[in-house]
């Protein structure tokens, strides 16, 4: 057995003091965000009615490779960071692979996921600006839980529009948010004009993240001294999540670990982008040739079957337009259990990197990823979130390829959170009731038909 310990922790003094801004090193930047009314590139003033000013500055920053983490946020991070980089020795033995497998574990906080990294930053910016309330959306509930925790800490009121089907699958997530003091509204709802419009068109819908975003933005605009915050997709969210990659790289440097492959699950892209941030900037500069793999559900295949096009970020088509891999803002995903991956589009930075060949993408069906999760649970003793199961599946597939070829590659994957609020999903898998849905070309075309005519 190697001398590398099971769990690698940084010392508090070695925690990263900066976020990593991928765009500062990109050879070609993603296409500009467009104002939905004028179709001209957005300027700062266009975004200020919706977002906190400091977050807008981060969103539009394309020059600073490293952005200092405010001391107040660093202190918040110390409650649960640094998170461990874990050598999966037992999984390696189970797979009989020569590969070395590591995972960066982000589930060691009350919200149970990586989402707290950005929630803390966004709630802090709101408090600093004097904003008294925030609105947001949540799918599986990790983001809503994390933001509820952060808002309670900073004393900011919060309203969460939770995708209806996710609230039915994960009722205890809703209870956790409410325990922190957040108001939870099931989406689509009759409390907003956009929600009413969606219900009038599809009264039996289980909702989507796109629907919930429309409602949360509308509520923010109509509420005094209120701003909207988002848990993925946008560039500043990916920036906050780069703390994951910065810690991972520091741990690798400490023990001379050189990853050949990095795997992450991909919904809106924040955790994947955060994990790979310092590695992809070096890859762009030609300093490494790491294979980076995004894994998404076959039921919502933005990368693998989507179009690279300008699209709205929400179903109500009120947001600025972003150039991204998308299934169309009107795409209504099936109610698979990985609620955090049920988003129609992908972060513009990752979309551009994928389009330019810097990363790859794979998709898997539900039963296969839960089978991988069960294998991981038996070996490593952690029950993963349904979103994380996709990264586990991707890592296992790469390890099995090494078994076939005899190559001793080093694989790192992101374990974004725990699945202890997701027992209904595991019950469905255990009982054999879990279904596998793959949209047909006609299903996808319905979403593509909602793409704006540019």
N, C-alpha and C positions, 0 to 999 in steps of 0.2 A: 504494500500500500504506500502511496506517495506521502511525503512529509507535509504536504499541504493540509491544513486542518479542515475539518468538516465545515466549520463556519468561520468566515473571515469578516471580522468587524474592524472598521477604522476606529481610531481613537477620536474622542470628541475634538481634540485640537487639530485633527487632520480632516475634519469635515469640510467639504467644498464651501467656499465663500462666494462663489460666482455661479450663475447659470450660463449655459453654453448656447449661443445663438447660431444655429446652423446656417442661416441665410448669409451671414457675413463671409462665409467661405465658399458659397456656391458659385460656380462658374457662370451660370445663368440663373437669375432670380425667377421665382414663380411669377406668372402674369399678375398684374395689379388687380386688387379688389375693385369692383365697379359699383357705382351708385345706382340703385334700381330705377331711379327716376330719370337721370340724365345719361346713364350708361357711360359716364366718364369715370376715370380713376378716382377712388375715394381719397379725400384729404382728411386731416385730423378733425376738422370741424364737423364733418359728416357723421362721425362716430360718437362724438361727445354726448349727444342726447341719450344714447343707449348705454355706453360703457363709461367706467371710471377713467379719468384723464391719464393716470399713470399707466393703466393697462393699454390704453390707446397708443401711448408712446412706445410701449414694448411691442405692441402688435405691428407697428410701422417701422421699427428699427431694423435696418438692413446692413449696418456698418460695424457695430460693436460685437466682436466675437464673444466677449465675456461681459456679462452685466452683473454688477454686484448685488448680492442678496441683502436686503436691509437687515440690520442687526435684530430688529424685532421679529422678523420672520425666521432668522437663524435660531433665535431663542425658542420659537415655537417648534421648529424642526427637532430641536434637541429632546423634546418629549418622546420622540419615537424613532429618531434617526441617530446614527447611521443604521441603515438596514443591512442585514447580512448577505454576503455572497456565499452560497452554500455549494459545496461539492457533493453531487448526488452519487456517492459511492455505491449505495445499495441498488439504485436504479441501474447503474452501469453493470453490476454483477447480474441482476435479473435479466438484462438484455444480452449479456455475454458479448459486449462490444468493447473494442479497444479504444473507443472514443472516451474522452474525459468530458463529463457533463457538469455544468454549473447552473445554478439558477439564482437570480436576484429576487429576494423575497420581500414584497411590499405589503404583506398582510398583517404586520405586527402593530396595528393601531386599532382603535375602537371602530372606525369606519370600515376596517377590514380590507382596505385597498390603497393603491397608489394615489387615488384622487385627492387625498388630503394635502399633497404637495402643492397643488394649485389652489385648492380651496382656501388654505391659510393665506396664500399670497393675495388672492382676490378680495377676501374679507378684510385683510389688513389695509389694502388700498382704498376700499370703501370707507372704512373707519377714519383713515387719515384725511380723506376728502370731506368728511362730515356727512356722508350719505347715511340715512337712517334706516333704509330698508332695501333688500335685494329680492329679485325674482330669478328663478332658474327652472330648468327642466331636469328630469332624471329618468333613465330607462330602468336598468336593473336595480337602481337605488344606491349604488356605491357613491356616486357623485352627490346625490341629495344628502346622504348620510354624512359625508365628509364636510359639505358646506354647512349643514346644520350644526355640526360640531364647531367649525371655525367661527360661524356667526354667533353662536352662544358664547364663545371665548371673547370675541371682540365687541359683543353687545350690539349687534346689528340684527334687525328683524328680517325674517326670511319667509318667502312663499315659494313652494316647490310644486311644479306641475309634473306629476308622475304618470308615465304611460300606464293606461288603465290595465292592460293585460299583465304588466309587470307587477302592479300592486296586488293583483289577484294571485300571482305566482309567489310573491314575496311579501306577504302582509306584515311580517315583523320588521322589514326595512321601514315601512311607513310608521310603525310604532316607534322605532328608534328615532326617526326624524322628529316626530311629535314630542317625544320625551326631551329632546334638546330644545324644544320650543318653537319649531318650525310649523308653519301651516301647510298642509299637504292637500292639493287639489288633484283629483283624478282627471286625466286628459285623454281624449277631448272632453271639455266641460261646457256647461251652459253659462259660465261666468264671463266669457269673452266672446267678442264678435267672431273671431277666427274659429273658436271652438264650436260655436253654434252653426257656422257655415259647414264645417266638416261633418258634424252630426246630421245636418239636414241632408247631406249628400250620401253619407254612409252611416246610418244610425246604429248599426251593429258592430262598428269597428272597434278593435281592441286598442287602437291608437298607435302612434309611432313617435320617435324622438322629434321628427320634423313637425308633427302636430303640436307637441308640447312646447317646442321652441317658439312657434308662432304665438301661442297663448302667453308664454312668459314675457316675450318682448312687448306684446300689446299691454299687458298688465303693468310693466315697468314704465312705459311711456305715459300711461294714464294715472300713475300714482305720484304724488308729490315727493320730491327728494329721494327718488328710488332709481336704482340702476339694475341692469340685467347682467348676469354673469353666466358663462358657459363652461362646461366641464371637459370639452375636447374640441377637436377640429381647428380652432383658431390658433394662430402662431404664438400668442403669448402664453397659451395653456401648454403648448409643447415646450416652450422655453422654461416654464416652471418645473415641468417634469424632467428636464435635463439633469436635475439633481440626482436622479437614478443612475444615469450614464456616467456622470462625473464621479460618483462613489464607486461604481463598478470598475471604471478605468483605474482609479486610485488603488483599489484592492488588487487588480490584475498587475499593476506596476509593482506593488509591494512584494508579490510572490512570483514574479516572472511568468505570469500566465498570458499567453498570446492566443486569443480566440481566432479560430478559423471560420466559425459560423455563429451568427447571432440571430435568434428567433424571437419574435414577439407577436402576440395577437393584435389584430387591427380592426377597429370599429371606426372611430373618428380619427385615430392615429396618435393621440397624445402620449400613451405609455410607450408605444413602439418608438416614436420619435425621441422621447426622453431617454430611453435605454440606449439608443444608438448614437445620440448626439455627438459625443467627443470622438467616437470611432468613425462615423460617416464623414466628419470634417477632415479627418486624416486620410480617409479613403479618397475623398475628392482631391486632396493634395498629392495623391500617389504614394502615401506613406504606408499603406497596408492594402491588402486585397481581400478583406473579410467578406464572406458571403452573408448577406443580410436577407432574411426571409420573413415576410409578413404573412400571417396565417389568419384567414377570415372564414366565417361560416358559409357553407355552400348555399344557404338560404338567403344570404344578403351579400352577394359577391361584388363589391364595389370595384376592387382592383382587378379581379380576374375576368369579370364579364361586363364591367361598366364602361362608360365612354369618358374620354378626357375632354371635358367641355366646361363652359361657364354654366353655373347653376345656382339657384337659390339654396340657402342653408336650411330653409324651413318649408313646410307644406303650404303655408299661407302665402308664400312668395313675397315676404316683406323685407327680408335681409338683403344686404349687399350681395352681389353675385361674385362667386369665387371660381377660378379655373381649377378643376379638380377631377379626379375619377369619381364618377357618380352614376347612380341608377335612376336619377331623376327625382326631383323633390316630391313628385306625386307617387313614387313607389311606396307601396304598403307592404312591409315585410311580414313574413309569417311569424306567429308567436313562439319562436324558438326560445330556449331557456337562457341563452346568452344575451340578455337584454341590452347590455352595454355595447354589443356589436351590431345592433339593429339600426344602423344609421345609413342613409342612402348615399352619403358622400365620404370623402377622405380629405384629410388635411392637405392644403395646397403645396406645402413644402415636400411632404412625402409623395404626393402625386407627381410633382415635377421630378423628384429623384427617381421614382419608379419609371416615369416616361423616358428619362435619360439613361436608364439601365444601371443605376447604382444599387437597386434592390430588386428582389424577386417576390412573387406572391403565390400562395397556395390556398386552396379552400377544402374544407372537410365537412362531412355530414355530422349531425348531432351524436348518433350512437357511437361513431368511431372516436370522437373526441372524449366522450364520457368513458369509453373503454380505456383510453389512455389515462384518464384521470384516476380510474380505479387501480390501474397498475401503479401509478405514481403514489397513490394513497397507501397501498400495501407496502411499498418499498420505503417511502420517505416519511410517512406518518402525517402528512398535511392534506386536508380536504381542500382542493382548489376551487376557486370560483369558476362558473361555467365559461367565462371569458378566457380565463387562464388555461383551461383545458385545451384550447386550440394551440397555444404555444407549446404545451407539453406534447401534444400529438406531433407537431412539427419537429420538435427536438428528438423525439423517439424515432421518427422516420429517418432523420439524418444519422442517428446513432446506429440504426439497423443497416444503413447503407455502408457505414464504416465496417460493420461486422462482415458484410459481403466482400468488401474490397481489402480488408485488413488495414485500412488507413487509421492512424491514431490521431484523429482530429480533436480539437477542443471546441466544445459547443457551449454557448451561454444562452439561456432563455429567460424571459421575464415572467416570474410568477407574480402576477399583478394583485392577487388578493385571495382571501379564503372564501369557502363556500358554505359556511355554517348558517347563512340565511337562505340557502338554496336547497334545502332538504326536499322540497317538493319536486325539484328537478331530478335529484338523485333517486327519489322514490319512483318517479316515472321510468328512469333507466333500469332500476332494479327489478321492477315489476314487468318489464318488457313492453310497457305502453308508450315509450318514447317514439315519436314519429320522425322521419327524415323527409324534409321538404326541399326540393330543388326547383326554383322557378323555371318555367319553360321560356322559350324565346318570346312567346306572345305575352307572358306575364311581364317580362322585362320591357317589352316594347311599350306597354301602358305607361311605365315610368318614363321611358325615353321621350314619349310624346309630350310630356310636361316640361321638357327642357325649353328654355327661352329661345326664341328665334333670333339669333344674333346676325 
